[in-house]
Amino acid sequence: MSRGHRVGVALAAIALGSSLIVTGCSDDKAVVPIAPKDYAVYFGDGAIKNWYFEYHPLTNRVDSFYVPFQAWSGIDASADGTRLFIGGTASIAVVDLDSKTIVEELPYKGAVVVSPDNRWLAVTGDDLYILRASDYSVIFHDTTKTGWGGAFTPHGERFFCPAFDTVGFQNRILRVDIENGFAMSVTDFPEERVGQIIPSPDEILWFIYLNPGYCSSEFRAYMPSADSTLAEGYLEAGKGGIAISPDGRCVFYTGPGPWIINGPYICSPPVPEFYVYDVQANVTGVIGTTGIIEDSLSTELYMGDLAITPDGCWLVAVEGSGRDVVVAYDMTTLKLSKYARLGGVRQFHSLTCQKMP
């Protein structure tokens, strides 16, 4: 099947409409109302290296704070929301989020991933380390070269991350079974660069962001037990990200693209939209981003990094093409609810929020 035909199939699925997707992303069980919490979503700015931002979607408030430490490989918040980990070129800064000060530096370089139950930290890069979140002691170390980032299962039983093959291509997924003696297994994706991996809560599916070419990316819902693909979405140009709702029912993915339009290759123009994959229905919906904010200078937005608050109420995204916009979507309707502009040319990256509600 040609790529163009596969894109047509994806668009046909999108034409089913947003009502099914919205139903899939909201909990249909009766719940006792509770007062909403204004969770903070943190992100960095590649254009202004030492400044970081704290966005509160409920009140639409953005605060900035300075940390004398430059992010080299992304940031992640602790699961309880008390710490921010900043990956640097020679160490990892641990920032207390009350005082916004560095309280410790860990002697590793690379990206930090915090488990949702706050038990573990994984450091990915040249080597792979798994640390206790309580005291940062090393419980596992392997010299396998890994890609930045990764994801734990909900209770920290296993860790998944991109990995390199023996000739230097990042076309593998590494799985570390923490609960069973740190057993390691590798799944290959030949000729495709693995950019991001998130397992479903039950681990039946893997949601993967692949970069098969300079100007293209692909989202894939993959069933490892059958080595089969349930859904896929091709993005030209790509280089976006994915995020999963806390209940595992919806996966969002983006493909901003404009950063590579002026590169050494001529890429297709980006599309002002991002996507939501309904896991239970196995269909994909489109969320358009044209004319969604009242600003004539930004009639089209191209979403980059994403984060979802642990109560599942807010999907927060930043603009991926150098603009200064952060937006919040109501997860019950998948409609834009709020946005804020910070001014200037920006390179927002690494959205992160606490994992525990």
Residue pairs with C-beta under 8 A, 6 or more apart in sequence:
3 234
6 232
6 234
7 234
10 232
10 233
10 234
10 284
11 286
13 283
13 284
14 275
14 284
14 285
14 286
16 283
16 285
17 285
18 285
18 287
18 334
20 278
20 281
20 283
20 285
21 250
21 276
21 278
21 281
21 283
21 285
21 334
22 332
22 333
22 334
24 249
24 250
24 278
24 279
24 280
24 281
25 245
25 249
25 250
25 276
25 278
25 331
25 332
25 334
26 331
26 332
27 247
27 312
36 58
36 311
36 313
37 58
37 311
37 357
38 56
38 57
38 58
38 59
38 61
39 56
39 57
39 58
39 81
39 309
39 310
39 311
39 314
39 353
39 354
40 54
40 55
40 56
40 81
40 97
40 353
40 354
41 54
41 55
41 56
41 57
41 307
41 309
41 314
41 316
41 351
41 352
41 353
42 52
42 53
42 54
42 55
42 75
42 77
42 84
42 97
42 351
42 352
42 353
43 52
43 53
43 55
43 75
43 305
43 307
43 318
43 326
43 348
43 349
43 350
43 351
43 352
44 51
44 52
44 53
44 71
44 74
44 75
44 86
44 348
44 349
44 350
45 51
45 52
45 53
45 346
45 347
45 348
45 349
46 71
46 347
46 348
46 349
47 322
47 344
47 345
47 346
47 347
48 346
49 70
49 71
50 66
50 67
50 68
50 69
50 70
51 64
51 65
51 66
51 67
52 64
52 65
52 66
52 67
52 71
52 75
52 84
52 86
53 62
53 63
53 64
53 65
53 326
53 342
53 348
54 62
54 63
54 64
54 65
54 97
55 61
55 62
55 316
55 326
55 328
55 340
56 62
57 309
57 313
57 314
57 316
57 328
57 337
57 338
58 313
58 314
60 328
60 338
60 339
60 340
61 340
62 326
62 340
62 342
64 342
65 100
66 100
67 86
67 93
67 95
67 100
67 101
67 102
68 102
69 86
69 88
69 93
69 95
69 102
70 86
70 88
70 89
71 86
71 87
71 88
71 349
71 350
72 87
72 88
72 89
72 109
73 87
73 88
73 109
73 110
73 111
73 125
73 148
74 87
74 111
74 112
74 148
74 149
74 349
74 350
75 84
75 85
75 86
75 87
75 112
75 350
75 352
76 84
76 85
76 111
76 112
76 113
76 114
76 350
76 352
77 83
77 84
77 85
77 97
77 114
77 352
77 353
77 354
77 355
78 84
78 85
78 114
78 118
78 133
78 354
79 114
79 115
79 116
79 117
79 118
79 133
79 354
79 355
79 356
80 118
80 354
80 356
81 97
81 353
81 354
81 356
82 96
82 97
82 98
83 94
83 95
83 96
83 97
83 103
84 94
84 95
84 97
84 352
85 92
85 93
85 94
85 95
85 112
85 114
85 121
86 92
86 93
86 95
87 109
87 110
87 111
87 112
87 123
87 125
87 148
88 109
89 109
90 109
91 105
91 106
91 107
91 108
91 109
92 105
92 106
92 108
92 109
92 110
92 112
92 123
93 102
93 104
93 105
94 102
94 103
94 104
94 105
94 106
95 101
95 102
95 103
96 102
96 103
104 136
106 123
106 131
106 136
108 123
108 125
108 127
108 129
109 125
109 126
110 123
110 124
110 125
110 126
110 127
110 146
110 148
111 123
111 124
111 125
111 148
111 149
111 150
112 121
112 122
112 123
113 121
113 122
113 123
113 124
113 149
113 150
113 151
113 152
113 159
113 161
114 120
114 121
114 133
114 152
114 355
115 121
115 122
115 133
115 152
115 155
115 156
115 159
115 355
116 152
116 154
116 155
116 156
116 355
116 356
117 154
117 155
117 156
117 355
117 356
118 133
118 355
118 356
119 132
119 133
119 134
119 156
120 130
120 131
120 132
120 133
120 139
120 152
120 156
120 159
120 178
121 130
121 131
121 132
121 133
121 136
122 128
122 129
122 130
122 131
122 150
122 152
122 159
122 161
123 129
123 130
123 131
124 146
124 147
124 148
124 149
124 150
124 161
124 162
125 145
125 146
125 148
126 145
127 141
127 142
127 143
127 144
127 145
127 146
128 140
128 141
128 142
128 143
128 144
128 146
128 161
128 174
128 176
129 138
129 140
129 141
130 138
130 139
130 140
130 141
130 159
130 176
130 178
130 182
131 137
131 138
131 139
132 139
140 176
140 178
140 182
142 176
142 184
144 163
144 164
144 174
144 184
145 163
145 164
146 161
146 162
146 163
146 164
146 174
147 161
147 162
147 163
147 164
147 170
147 194
147 195
148 162
149 161
149 162
149 196
150 159
150 160
150 161
150 162
150 197
151 159
151 160
151 161
151 197
151 198
151 199
152 158
152 159
152 160
153 159
153 199
153 201
153 203
154 201
156 178
157 177
157 178
157 179
158 175
158 176
158 177
158 178
158 179
158 199
158 203
159 175
159 176
159 178
160 173
160 174
160 175
160 176
160 197
160 198
160 199
160 206
161 173
161 174
161 197
162 170
162 172
162 173
162 174
162 194
162 195
162 196
162 197
163 170
163 172
163 173
163 174
163 186
163 194
164 170
164 171
164 172
165 171
165 172
165 188
169 193
170 193
170 194
171 188
171 189
171 190
171 191
171 192
171 193
171 194
172 186
172 187
172 188
172 189
172 194
173 186
173 187
173 189
173 194
173 197
173 206
173 208
174 184
174 185
174 186
175 184
175 185
175 186
175 187
176 182
176 183
176 184
177 183
177 184
177 185
187 224
189 208
189 210
191 212
192 210
192 211
192 212
192 218
193 210
193 211
193 212
194 208
194 209
194 210
195 209
195 210
195 211
195 217
195 239
195 241
196 208
196 209
196 241
196 242
197 206
197 207
197 208
197 209
198 206
198 207
198 242
198 243
198 244
198 251
199 205
199 206
199 207
200 206
200 207
200 244
200 248
200 279
201 247
201 248
202 248
204 223
204 225
205 221
205 222
205 223
205 230
205 279
206 221
206 222
206 223
206 224
207 219
207 220
207 221
207 222
207 242
207 244
207 251
207 277
208 219
208 220
208 222
209 217
209 218
209 219
209 240
209 241
209 242
209 253
210 217
210 218
210 219
210 220
211 217
211 218
211 238
211 239
212 218
214 260
214 263
214 265
214 267
215 236
215 237
215 238
215 260
215 265
215 266
215 267
215 268
216 234
216 235
216 236
216 237
216 238
217 234
217 235
217 236
217 237
217 238
217 239
217 240
217 255
218 232
218 233
218 234
218 235
218 238
219 231
219 232
219 233
219 235
219 242
219 251
219 253
219 275
219 277
220 229
220 231
220 232
221 229
221 230
221 231
221 232
221 251
221 277
221 279
221 282
222 228
222 229
222 230
223 229
223 230
230 282
231 277
231 282
231 283
231 284
233 253
233 275
233 277
233 284
235 253
235 255
235 257
235 271
236 255
236 257
236 267
236 268
237 255
237 256
237 257
237 258
237 260
237 261
237 267
237 268
237 269
237 270
238 255
238 257
239 255
239 256
239 257
239 259
239 260
240 253
240 254
240 255
240 256
240 257
240 274
240 303
240 304
240 320
241 253
241 254
241 304
241 305
241 306
242 251
242 252
242 253
242 254
242 306
243 251
243 252
243 253
243 306
243 307
243 308
243 315
244 250
244 251
244 252
244 308
245 251
245 308
245 312
245 331
246 308
246 310
246 311
246 312
246 357
247 312
248 279
249 278
249 279
249 280
250 276
250 277
250 278
250 279
251 276
251 277
251 279
252 274
252 275
252 276
252 277
252 306
252 308
252 315
253 274
253 275
253 277
254 274
254 275
254 302
254 303
254 304
254 305
254 306
254 317
254 320
255 270
255 271
255 274
256 270
256 302
256 303
256 304
256 319
256 320
256 321
257 267
257 268
257 269
257 270
257 271
257 302
257 320
257 321
258 270
258 302
258 320
258 321
258 322
259 320
259 321
259 322
260 267
261 267
261 269
261 270
270 302
270 321
272 288
272 289
272 290
272 300
272 301
272 302
273 286
273 287
273 288
273 289
273 290
274 286
274 287
274 289
274 303
274 317
275 284
275 285
275 286
275 287
276 284
276 285
276 287
276 334
277 283
277 284
278 284
278 285
285 334
287 329
287 334
289 300
289 301
289 302
289 303
290 299
290 300
290 301
291 299
291 300
292 301
292 327
292 336
292 339
293 301
293 325
293 327
293 336
293 339
295 341
298 319
298 323
298 325
301 319
301 323
301 325
301 327
302 319
302 320
302 321
303 317
303 318
303 319
303 320
303 327
304 317
304 318
304 319
304 320
304 321
304 348
304 349
305 317
305 318
305 320
305 348
305 349
305 350
305 351
306 315
306 316
306 317
306 351
307 315
307 316
307 317
307 351
307 352
307 353
308 314
308 315
308 316
308 331
308 353
309 316
309 353
310 353
310 354
310 355
310 356
310 357
311 357
312 331
313 330
313 331
313 332
314 328
314 329
314 330
314 331
314 337
315 328
315 329
315 331
315 334
316 326
316 327
316 328
316 329
316 351
316 353
317 326
317 327
317 329
317 351
318 325
318 326
318 327
318 346
318 348
318 349
318 351
319 325
319 326
319 327
319 346
319 348
320 348
322 345
322 346
322 347
323 345
323 346
324 341
324 342
324 343
324 344
324 345
324 346
325 339
325 340
325 341
325 342
326 339
326 340
326 342
326 348
327 336
327 338
327 339
328 336
328 337
328 338
328 339
329 335
329 336
329 337
330 337
